[in-house]
């Protein structure tokens, strides 16, 4: 039985018999599953390859996060090296290394 048909039958049952808790829960469950299937269809994730597509997207996202973390670490390392180089140059100037080389 199709989801739309099941939802329609549950709605008719609730209308005719009154909305007991079991019927209302079944309506909510069927409506949720129907809505989720509709959203997956609109996203193009309702076929057999959908799980593979999602797995690939997760791998891509993981690789992006790793690359971003590596880029930040490299940038910080270069900044520290630059600061240390400037400190070393300042110390050399302070103790008079340029005059010693003349």
Jmol script that loads the backbone (N, CA, C; Angstrom):
load data "model"
ATOM      1  N   UNK A   1       0.846  -1.170   0.000  1.00  0.00           N
ATOM      2  CA  UNK A   1       0.000   0.000   0.000  1.00  0.00           C
ATOM      3  C   UNK A   1       0.893   1.235   0.000  1.00  0.00           C
ATOM      4  N   UNK A   2       0.533   2.204  -0.777  1.00  0.00           N
ATOM      5  CA  UNK A   2       1.313   3.437  -0.864  1.00  0.00           C
ATOM      6  C   UNK A   2       1.118   4.280   0.384  1.00  0.00           C
ATOM      7  N   UNK A   3       2.106   5.079   0.683  1.00  0.00           N
ATOM      8  CA  UNK A   3       2.074   5.928   1.891  1.00  0.00           C
ATOM      9  C   UNK A   3       0.914   6.914   1.843  1.00  0.00           C
ATOM     10  N   UNK A   4       0.674   7.494   0.670  1.00  0.00           N
ATOM     11  CA  UNK A   4      -0.421   8.463   0.563  1.00  0.00           C
ATOM     12  C   UNK A   4      -1.759   7.792   0.850  1.00  0.00           C
ATOM     13  N   UNK A   5      -1.919   6.566   0.342  1.00  0.00           N
ATOM     14  CA  UNK A   5      -3.162   5.826   0.585  1.00  0.00           C
ATOM     15  C   UNK A   5      -3.320   5.491   2.064  1.00  0.00           C
ATOM     16  N   UNK A   6      -2.223   5.082   2.709  1.00  0.00           N
ATOM     17  CA  UNK A   6      -2.264   4.740   4.128  1.00  0.00           C
ATOM     18  C   UNK A   6      -2.624   5.973   4.951  1.00  0.00           C
ATOM     19  N   UNK A   7      -2.031   7.098   4.613  1.00  0.00           N
ATOM     20  CA  UNK A   7      -2.319   8.321   5.345  1.00  0.00           C
ATOM     21  C   UNK A   7      -3.777   8.729   5.158  1.00  0.00           C
ATOM     22  N   UNK A   8      -4.275   8.598   3.950  1.00  0.00           N
ATOM     23  CA  UNK A   8      -5.679   8.938   3.696  1.00  0.00           C
ATOM     24  C   UNK A   8      -6.617   8.020   4.485  1.00  0.00           C
ATOM     25  N   UNK A   9      -6.305   6.723   4.549  1.00  0.00           N
ATOM     26  CA  UNK A   9      -7.140   5.794   5.315  1.00  0.00           C
ATOM     27  C   UNK A   9      -7.116   6.106   6.802  1.00  0.00           C
ATOM     28  N   UNK A  10      -5.929   6.442   7.312  1.00  0.00           N
ATOM     29  CA  UNK A  10      -5.832   6.784   8.733  1.00  0.00           C
ATOM     30  C   UNK A  10      -6.604   8.065   9.045  1.00  0.00           C
ATOM     31  N   UNK A  11      -6.559   9.018   8.153  1.00  0.00           N
ATOM     32  CA  UNK A  11      -7.306  10.260   8.361  1.00  0.00           C
ATOM     33  C   UNK A  11      -8.812   9.982   8.358  1.00  0.00           C
ATOM     34  N   UNK A  12      -9.259   9.129   7.427  1.00  0.00           N
ATOM     35  CA  UNK A  12     -10.677   8.768   7.374  1.00  0.00           C
ATOM     36  C   UNK A  12     -11.090   8.024   8.638  1.00  0.00           C
ATOM     37  N   UNK A  13     -10.223   7.142   9.118  1.00  0.00           N
ATOM     38  CA  UNK A  13     -10.515   6.400  10.346  1.00  0.00           C
ATOM     39  C   UNK A  13     -10.622   7.349  11.532  1.00  0.00           C
ATOM     40  N   UNK A  14      -9.719   8.294  11.626  1.00  0.00           N
ATOM     41  CA  UNK A  14      -9.766   9.252  12.734  1.00  0.00           C
ATOM     42  C   UNK A  14     -11.017  10.112  12.651  1.00  0.00           C
ATOM     43  N   UNK A  15     -11.441  10.425  11.425  1.00  0.00           N
ATOM     44  CA  UNK A  15     -12.638  11.247  11.244  1.00  0.00           C
ATOM     45  C   UNK A  15     -13.902  10.489  11.632  1.00  0.00           C
ATOM     46  N   UNK A  16     -13.940   9.209  11.281  1.00  0.00           N
ATOM     47  CA  UNK A  16     -15.162   8.449  11.540  1.00  0.00           C
ATOM     48  C   UNK A  16     -15.233   7.899  12.969  1.00  0.00           C
ATOM     49  N   UNK A  17     -14.110   7.432  13.506  1.00  0.00           N
ATOM     50  CA  UNK A  17     -14.106   6.786  14.814  1.00  0.00           C
ATOM     51  C   UNK A  17     -13.665   7.720  15.943  1.00  0.00           C
ATOM     52  N   UNK A  18     -13.213   8.864  15.605  1.00  0.00           N
ATOM     53  CA  UNK A  18     -12.646   9.734  16.631  1.00  0.00           C
ATOM     54  C   UNK A  18     -11.145   9.510  16.697  1.00  0.00           C
ATOM     55  N   UNK A  19     -10.442  10.471  17.165  1.00  0.00           N
ATOM     56  CA  UNK A  19      -8.982  10.396  17.151  1.00  0.00           C
ATOM     57  C   UNK A  19      -8.409   9.820  18.423  1.00  0.00           C
ATOM     58  N   UNK A  20      -8.371   8.483  18.545  1.00  0.00           N
ATOM     59  CA  UNK A  20      -7.707   7.900  19.709  1.00  0.00           C
ATOM     60  C   UNK A  20      -6.188   8.032  19.547  1.00  0.00           C
ATOM     61  N   UNK A  21      -5.468   7.785  20.609  1.00  0.00           N
ATOM     62  CA  UNK A  21      -4.037   8.024  20.643  1.00  0.00           C
ATOM     63  C   UNK A  21      -3.279   7.183  19.615  1.00  0.00           C
ATOM     64  N   UNK A  22      -3.658   5.936  19.439  1.00  0.00           N
ATOM     65  CA  UNK A  22      -2.972   5.046  18.499  1.00  0.00           C
ATOM     66  C   UNK A  22      -3.153   5.552  17.072  1.00  0.00           C
ATOM     67  N   UNK A  23      -4.359   5.951  16.730  1.00  0.00           N
ATOM     68  CA  UNK A  23      -4.623   6.454  15.381  1.00  0.00           C
ATOM     69  C   UNK A  23      -3.863   7.746  15.125  1.00  0.00           C
ATOM     70  N   UNK A  24      -3.859   8.632  16.098  1.00  0.00           N
ATOM     71  CA  UNK A  24      -3.148   9.897  15.923  1.00  0.00           C
ATOM     72  C   UNK A  24      -1.644   9.679  15.791  1.00  0.00           C
ATOM     73  N   UNK A  25      -1.102   8.761  16.564  1.00  0.00           N
ATOM     74  CA  UNK A  25       0.330   8.454  16.426  1.00  0.00           C
ATOM     75  C   UNK A  25       0.630   7.858  15.052  1.00  0.00           C
ATOM     76  N   UNK A  26      -0.239   6.999  14.574  1.00  0.00           N
ATOM     77  CA  UNK A  26      -0.044   6.402  13.246  1.00  0.00           C
ATOM     78  C   UNK A  26      -0.112   7.478  12.171  1.00  0.00           C
ATOM     79  N   UNK A  27      -1.019   8.441  12.322  1.00  0.00           N
ATOM     80  CA  UNK A  27      -1.123   9.537  11.349  1.00  0.00           C
ATOM     81  C   UNK A  27       0.164  10.357  11.351  1.00  0.00           C
ATOM     82  N   UNK A  28       0.646  10.682  12.538  1.00  0.00           N
ATOM     83  CA  UNK A  28       1.876  11.469  12.633  1.00  0.00           C
ATOM     84  C   UNK A  28       3.041  10.715  12.019  1.00  0.00           C
ATOM     85  N   UNK A  29       3.145   9.425  12.303  1.00  0.00           N
ATOM     86  CA  UNK A  29       4.245   8.619  11.763  1.00  0.00           C
ATOM     87  C   UNK A  29       4.184   8.542  10.244  1.00  0.00           C
ATOM     88  N   UNK A  30       3.012   8.263   9.700  1.00  0.00           N
ATOM     89  CA  UNK A  30       2.879   8.176   8.248  1.00  0.00           C
ATOM     90  C   UNK A  30       3.134   9.523   7.576  1.00  0.00           C
ATOM     91  N   UNK A  31       2.618  10.594   8.173  1.00  0.00           N
ATOM     92  CA  UNK A  31       2.843  11.922   7.601  1.00  0.00           C
ATOM     93  C   UNK A  31       4.325  12.282   7.647  1.00  0.00           C
ATOM     94  N   UNK A  32       5.007  11.914   8.716  1.00  0.00           N
ATOM     95  CA  UNK A  32       6.439  12.194   8.838  1.00  0.00           C
ATOM     96  C   UNK A  32       7.235  11.445   7.780  1.00  0.00           C
ATOM     97  N   UNK A  33       6.930  10.179   7.620  1.00  0.00           N
ATOM     98  CA  UNK A  33       7.651   9.380   6.629  1.00  0.00           C
ATOM     99  C   UNK A  33       7.362   9.867   5.217  1.00  0.00           C
ATOM    100  N   UNK A  34       6.113  10.252   4.956  1.00  0.00           N
ATOM    101  CA  UNK A  34       5.757  10.779   3.642  1.00  0.00           C
ATOM    102  C   UNK A  34       6.493  12.094   3.389  1.00  0.00           C
ATOM    103  N   UNK A  35       6.561  12.966   4.396  1.00  0.00           N
ATOM    104  CA  UNK A  35       7.283  14.226   4.248  1.00  0.00           C
ATOM    105  C   UNK A  35       8.767  14.015   4.054  1.00  0.00           C
ATOM    106  N   UNK A  36       9.353  13.086   4.806  1.00  0.00           N
ATOM    107  CA  UNK A  36      10.784  12.796   4.662  1.00  0.00           C
ATOM    108  C   UNK A  36      11.085  12.245   3.270  1.00  0.00           C
ATOM    109  N   UNK A  37      10.245  11.368   2.776  1.00  0.00           N
ATOM    110  CA  UNK A  37      10.434  10.818   1.429  1.00  0.00           C
ATOM    111  C   UNK A  37      10.317  11.920   0.376  1.00  0.00           C
ATOM    112  N   UNK A  38       9.408  12.848   0.588  1.00  0.00           N
ATOM    113  CA  UNK A  38       9.234  13.958  -0.353  1.00  0.00           C
ATOM    114  C   UNK A  38      10.474  14.856  -0.364  1.00  0.00           C
ATOM    115  N   UNK A  39      11.018  15.143   0.811  1.00  0.00           N
ATOM    116  CA  UNK A  39      12.218  15.981   0.895  1.00  0.00           C
ATOM    117  C   UNK A  39      13.404  15.281   0.244  1.00  0.00           C
ATOM    118  N   UNK A  40      13.581  13.992   0.534  1.00  0.00           N
ATOM    119  CA  UNK A  40      14.677  13.248  -0.090  1.00  0.00           C
ATOM    120  C   UNK A  40      14.534  13.231  -1.607  1.00  0.00           C
ATOM    121  N   UNK A  41      13.305  13.124  -2.081  1.00  0.00           N
ATOM    122  CA  UNK A  41      13.068  13.172  -3.523  1.00  0.00           C
ATOM    123  C   UNK A  41      13.452  14.504  -4.121  1.00  0.00           C
ATOM    124  N   UNK A  42      13.107  15.588  -3.439  1.00  0.00           N
ATOM    125  CA  UNK A  42      13.450  16.923  -3.939  1.00  0.00           C
ATOM    126  C   UNK A  42      14.958  17.145  -3.936  1.00  0.00           C
ATOM    127  N   UNK A  43      15.653  16.530  -2.997  1.00  0.00           N
ATOM    128  CA  UNK A  43      17.106  16.659  -2.935  1.00  0.00           C
ATOM    129  C   UNK A  43      17.818  15.705  -3.889  1.00  0.00           C
ATOM    130  N   UNK A  44      17.083  14.812  -4.504  1.00  0.00           N
ATOM    131  CA  UNK A  44      17.690  13.840  -5.399  1.00  0.00           C
ATOM    132  C   UNK A  44      18.335  12.681  -4.666  1.00  0.00           C
ATOM    133  N   UNK A  45      17.883  12.405  -3.450  1.00  0.00           N
ATOM    134  CA  UNK A  45      18.468  11.338  -2.637  1.00  0.00           C
ATOM    135  C   UNK A  45      17.484  10.199  -2.400  1.00  0.00           C
ATOM    136  N   UNK A  46      16.630   9.941  -3.360  1.00  0.00           N
ATOM    137  CA  UNK A  46      15.626   8.897  -3.180  1.00  0.00           C
ATOM    138  C   UNK A  46      15.889   7.662  -4.035  1.00  0.00           C
ATOM    139  N   UNK A  47      17.106   7.549  -4.581  1.00  0.00           N
ATOM    140  CA  UNK A  47      17.407   6.385  -5.412  1.00  0.00           C
ATOM    141  C   UNK A  47      18.356   5.434  -4.671  1.00  0.00           C
ATOM    142  N   UNK A  48      18.785   4.399  -5.360  1.00  0.00           N
ATOM    143  CA  UNK A  48      19.639   3.383  -4.740  1.00  0.00           C
ATOM    144  C   UNK A  48      21.045   3.899  -4.452  1.00  0.00           C
ATOM    145  N   UNK A  49      21.486   4.930  -5.158  1.00  0.00           N
ATOM    146  CA  UNK A  49      22.838   5.458  -4.978  1.00  0.00           C
ATOM    147  C   UNK A  49      22.914   6.511  -3.886  1.00  0.00           C
ATOM    148  N   UNK A  50      21.807   6.809  -3.240  1.00  0.00           N
ATOM    149  CA  UNK A  50      21.767   7.898  -2.261  1.00  0.00           C
ATOM    150  C   UNK A  50      22.734   7.662  -1.109  1.00  0.00           C
ATOM    151  N   UNK A  51      22.819   6.455  -0.593  1.00  0.00           N
ATOM    152  CA  UNK A  51      23.717   6.185   0.529  1.00  0.00           C
ATOM    153  C   UNK A  51      25.163   6.404   0.124  1.00  0.00           C
ATOM    154  N   UNK A  52      25.528   5.977  -1.086  1.00  0.00           N
ATOM    155  CA  UNK A  52      26.891   6.209  -1.568  1.00  0.00           C
ATOM    156  C   UNK A  52      27.170   7.700  -1.715  1.00  0.00           C
ATOM    157  N   UNK A  53      26.188   8.462  -2.206  1.00  0.00           N
ATOM    158  CA  UNK A  53      26.353   9.905  -2.353  1.00  0.00           C
ATOM    159  C   UNK A  53      26.578  10.561  -0.996  1.00  0.00           C
ATOM    160  N   UNK A  54      25.804  10.166  -0.010  1.00  0.00           N
ATOM    161  CA  UNK A  54      25.950  10.737   1.325  1.00  0.00           C
ATOM    162  C   UNK A  54      27.301  10.351   1.929  1.00  0.00           C
ATOM    163  N   UNK A  55      27.724   9.100   1.731  1.00  0.00           N
ATOM    164  CA  UNK A  55      29.035   8.670   2.228  1.00  0.00           C
ATOM    165  C   UNK A  55      30.158   9.487   1.593  1.00  0.00           C
ATOM    166  N   UNK A  56      30.052   9.730   0.273  1.00  0.00           N
ATOM    167  CA  UNK A  56      31.066  10.536  -0.407  1.00  0.00           C
ATOM    168  C   UNK A  56      31.063  11.978   0.102  1.00  0.00           C
ATOM    169  N   UNK A  57      29.885  12.518   0.342  1.00  0.00           N
ATOM    170  CA  UNK A  57      29.804  13.881   0.874  1.00  0.00           C
ATOM    171  C   UNK A  57      30.431  13.972   2.264  1.00  0.00           C
ATOM    172  N   UNK A  58      30.213  12.948   3.078  1.00  0.00           N
ATOM    173  CA  UNK A  58      30.821  12.940   4.411  1.00  0.00           C
ATOM    174  C   UNK A  58      32.337  12.842   4.326  1.00  0.00           C
ATOM    175  N   UNK A  59      32.839  12.019   3.408  1.00  0.00           N
ATOM    176  CA  UNK A  59      34.285  11.921   3.217  1.00  0.00           C
ATOM    177  C   UNK A  59      34.857  13.251   2.747  1.00  0.00           C
ATOM    178  N   UNK A  60      34.161  13.901   1.826  1.00  0.00           N
ATOM    179  CA  UNK A  60      34.602  15.199   1.315  1.00  0.00           C
ATOM    180  C   UNK A  60      34.611  16.243   2.425  1.00  0.00           C
ATOM    181  N   UNK A  61      33.582  16.237   3.248  1.00  0.00           N
ATOM    182  CA  UNK A  61      33.514  17.175   4.365  1.00  0.00           C
ATOM    183  C   UNK A  61      34.633  16.903   5.379  1.00  0.00           C
ATOM    184  N   UNK A  62      34.916  15.641   5.636  1.00  0.00           N
ATOM    185  CA  UNK A  62      36.012  15.295   6.530  1.00  0.00           C
ATOM    186  C   UNK A  62      37.357  15.745   5.976  1.00  0.00           C
ATOM    187  N   UNK A  63      37.552  15.563   4.674  1.00  0.00           N
ATOM    188  CA  UNK A  63      38.798  16.005   4.041  1.00  0.00           C
ATOM    189  C   UNK A  63      38.916  17.524   4.099  1.00  0.00           C
ATOM    190  N   UNK A  64      37.813  18.226   3.875  1.00  0.00           N
ATOM    191  CA  UNK A  64      37.815  19.695   3.955  1.00  0.00           C
ATOM    192  C   UNK A  64      38.193  20.153   5.364  1.00  0.00           C
ATOM    193  N   UNK A  65      37.635  19.516   6.374  1.00  0.00           N
ATOM    194  CA  UNK A  65      37.952  19.899   7.757  1.00  0.00           C
ATOM    195  C   UNK A  65      39.416  19.628   8.079  1.00  0.00           C
ATOM    196  N   UNK A  66      39.943  18.515   7.603  1.00  0.00           N
ATOM    197  CA  UNK A  66      41.349  18.199   7.847  1.00  0.00           C
ATOM    198  C   UNK A  66      42.261  19.195   7.138  1.00  0.00           C
ATOM    199  N   UNK A  67      41.918  19.556   5.904  1.00  0.00           N
ATOM    200  CA  UNK A  67      42.720  20.527   5.156  1.00  0.00           C
ATOM    201  C   UNK A  67      42.675  21.893   5.826  1.00  0.00           C
ATOM    202  N   UNK A  68      41.505  22.278   6.315  1.00  0.00           N
ATOM    203  CA  UNK A  68      41.372  23.568   6.994  1.00  0.00           C
ATOM    204  C   UNK A  68      42.213  23.594   8.266  1.00  0.00           C
ATOM    205  N   UNK A  69      42.186  22.514   9.019  1.00  0.00           N
ATOM    206  CA  UNK A  69      42.988  22.442  10.243  1.00  0.00           C
ATOM    207  C   UNK A  69      44.476  22.499   9.910  1.00  0.00           C
ATOM    208  N   UNK A  70      44.900  21.806   8.861  1.00  0.00           N
ATOM    209  CA  UNK A  70      46.307  21.827   8.462  1.00  0.00           C
ATOM    210  C   UNK A  70      46.726  23.220   8.010  1.00  0.00           C
ATOM    211  N   UNK A  71      45.858  23.909   7.288  1.00  0.00           N
ATOM    212  CA  UNK A  71      46.175  25.259   6.826  1.00  0.00           C
ATOM    213  C   UNK A  71      46.352  26.205   8.008  1.00  0.00           C
ATOM    214  N   UNK A  72      45.477  26.088   9.011  1.00  0.00           N
ATOM    215  CA  UNK A  72      45.613  26.942  10.197  1.00  0.00           C
ATOM    216  C   UNK A  72      46.918  26.644  10.931  1.00  0.00           C
ATOM    217  N   UNK A  73      47.242  25.367  11.074  1.00  0.00           N
ATOM    218  CA  UNK A  73      48.480  25.006  11.766  1.00  0.00           C
ATOM    219  C   UNK A  73      49.698  25.533  11.016  1.00  0.00           C
ATOM    220  N   UNK A  74      49.678  25.424   9.683  1.00  0.00           N
ATOM    221  CA  UNK A  74      50.796  25.927   8.885  1.00  0.00           C
ATOM    222  C   UNK A  74      50.910  27.444   8.995  1.00  0.00           C
ATOM    223  N   UNK A  75      49.790  28.147   8.956  1.00  0.00           N
ATOM    224  CA  UNK A  75      49.814  29.610   9.062  1.00  0.00           C
ATOM    225  C   UNK A  75      50.366  30.040  10.416  1.00  0.00           C
ATOM    226  N   UNK A  76      49.945  29.385  11.466  1.00  0.00           N
ATOM    227  CA  UNK A  76      50.439  29.726  12.801  1.00  0.00           C
ATOM    228  C   UNK A  76      51.933  29.420  12.906  1.00  0.00           C
ATOM    229  N   UNK A  77      52.360  28.299  12.334  1.00  0.00           N
ATOM    230  CA  UNK A  77      53.783  27.944  12.366  1.00  0.00           C
ATOM    231  C   UNK A  77      54.620  29.003  11.635  1.00  0.00           C
ATOM    232  N   UNK A  78      54.145  29.478  10.479  1.00  0.00           N
ATOM    233  CA  UNK A  78      54.873  30.515   9.742  1.00  0.00           C
ATOM    234  C   UNK A  78      54.899  31.823  10.511  1.00  0.00           C
ATOM    235  N   UNK A  79      53.821  32.168  11.177  1.00  0.00           N
ATOM    236  CA  UNK A  79      53.805  33.388  11.984  1.00  0.00           C
ATOM    237  C   UNK A  79      54.796  33.300  13.145  1.00  0.00           C
ATOM    238  N   UNK A  80      54.847  32.162  13.787  1.00  0.00           N
ATOM    239  CA  UNK A  80      55.801  31.984  14.892  1.00  0.00           C
ATOM    240  C   UNK A  80      57.232  32.062  14.368  1.00  0.00           C
ATOM    241  N   UNK A  81      57.496  31.423  13.244  1.00  0.00           N
ATOM    242  CA  UNK A  81      58.844  31.488  12.658  1.00  0.00           C
ATOM    243  C   UNK A  81      59.219  32.924  12.298  1.00  0.00           C
ATOM    244  N   UNK A  82      58.285  33.652  11.736  1.00  0.00           N
ATOM    245  CA  UNK A  82      58.544  35.052  11.382  1.00  0.00           C
ATOM    246  C   UNK A  82      58.832  35.895  12.612  1.00  0.00           C
ATOM    247  N   UNK A  83      58.046  35.691  13.668  1.00  0.00           N
ATOM    248  CA  UNK A  83      58.267  36.444  14.898  1.00  0.00           C
ATOM    249  C   UNK A  83      59.627  36.107  15.496  1.00  0.00           C
ATOM    250  N   UNK A  84      59.995  34.839  15.482  1.00  0.00           N
ATOM    251  CA  UNK A  84      61.303  34.439  16.009  1.00  0.00           C
ATOM    252  C   UNK A  84      62.444  35.012  15.156  1.00  0.00           C
ATOM    253  N   UNK A  85      62.264  35.041  13.845  1.00  0.00           N
ATOM    254  CA  UNK A  85      63.281  35.628  12.970  1.00  0.00           C
ATOM    255  C   UNK A  85      63.445  37.116  13.251  1.00  0.00           C
ATOM    256  N   UNK A  86      62.326  37.828  13.428  1.00  0.00           N
ATOM    257  CA  UNK A  86      62.400  39.252  13.756  1.00  0.00           C
ATOM    258  C   UNK A  86      63.082  39.467  15.106  1.00  0.00           C
ATOM    259  N   UNK A  87      62.787  38.616  16.058  1.00  0.00           N
ATOM    260  CA  UNK A  87      63.429  38.704  17.366  1.00  0.00           C
ATOM    261  C   UNK A  87      64.934  38.484  17.252  1.00  0.00           C
ATOM    262  N   UNK A  88      65.328  37.506  16.458  1.00  0.00           N
ATOM    263  CA  UNK A  88      66.744  37.220  16.262  1.00  0.00           C
ATOM    264  C   UNK A  88      67.454  38.380  15.572  1.00  0.00           C
ATOM    265  N   UNK A  89      66.827  38.960  14.569  1.00  0.00           N
ATOM    266  CA  UNK A  89      67.403  40.118  13.875  1.00  0.00           C
ATOM    267  C   UNK A  89      67.535  41.297  14.846  1.00  0.00           C
ATOM    268  N   UNK A  90      66.501  41.524  15.646  1.00  0.00           N
ATOM    269  CA  UNK A  90      66.558  42.603  16.638  1.00  0.00           C
ATOM    270  C   UNK A  90      67.676  42.405  17.639  1.00  0.00           C
ATOM    271  N   UNK A  91      67.847  41.168  18.074  1.00  0.00           N
ATOM    272  CA  UNK A  91      68.929  40.893  19.026  1.00  0.00           C
ATOM    273  C   UNK A  91      70.291  41.119  18.371  1.00  0.00           C
ATOM    274  N   UNK A  92      70.428  40.720  17.110  1.00  0.00           N
ATOM    275  CA  UNK A  92      71.700  40.900  16.396  1.00  0.00           C
ATOM    276  C   UNK A  92      72.020  42.383  16.245  1.00  0.00           C
ATOM    277  N   UNK A  93      71.015  43.183  15.918  1.00  0.00           N
ATOM    278  CA  UNK A  93      71.229  44.615  15.787  1.00  0.00           C
ATOM    279  C   UNK A  93      71.573  45.212  17.144  1.00  0.00           C
ATOM    280  N   UNK A  94      70.928  44.759  18.171  1.00  0.00           N
ATOM    281  CA  UNK A  94      71.118  45.299  19.538  1.00  0.00           C
ATOM    282  C   UNK A  94      72.550  45.047  20.051  1.00  0.00           C
ATOM    283  N   UNK A  95      73.098  43.876  19.737  1.00  0.00           N
ATOM    284  CA  UNK A  95      74.461  43.591  20.239  1.00  0.00           C
ATOM    285  C   UNK A  95      75.547  44.098  19.287  1.00  0.00           C
ATOM    286  N   UNK A  96      75.145  44.658  18.155  1.00  0.00           N
ATOM    287  CA  UNK A  96      76.110  45.290  17.265  1.00  0.00           C
ATOM    288  C   UNK A  96      76.709  44.393  16.229  1.00  0.00           C
ATOM    289  N   UNK A  97      76.045  43.388  15.775  1.00  0.00           N
ATOM    290  CA  UNK A  97      76.573  42.494  14.739  1.00  0.00           C
ATOM    291  C   UNK A  97      76.836  43.252  13.437  1.00  0.00           C
ATOM    292  N   UNK A  98      76.000  44.199  13.000  1.00  0.00           N
ATOM    293  CA  UNK A  98      76.309  44.892  11.753  1.00  0.00           C
ATOM    294  C   UNK A  98      77.651  45.646  11.804  1.00  0.00           C
ATOM    295  N   UNK A  99      78.021  46.236  12.937  1.00  0.00           N
ATOM    296  CA  UNK A  99      79.297  46.931  13.047  1.00  0.00           C
ATOM    297  C   UNK A  99      80.479  45.949  13.032  1.00  0.00           C
ATOM    298  N   UNK A 100      80.230  44.751  13.563  1.00  0.00           N
ATOM    299  CA  UNK A 100      81.289  43.746  13.590  1.00  0.00           C
ATOM    300  C   UNK A 100      81.617  43.255  12.196  1.00  0.00           C
ATOM    301  N   UNK A 101      80.661  43.295  11.284  1.00  0.00           N
ATOM    302  CA  UNK A 101      80.858  42.772   9.933  1.00  0.00           C
ATOM    303  C   UNK A 101      81.541  43.800   9.036  1.00  0.00           C
ATOM    304  N   UNK A 102      81.721  45.028   9.447  1.00  0.00           N
ATOM    305  CA  UNK A 102      82.347  46.060   8.595  1.00  0.00           C
ATOM    306  C   UNK A 102      83.808  45.989   8.616  1.00  0.00           C
TER     307      UNK A 102
END
end "model"
wireframe off; spacefill off
backbone 0.3
color backbone group
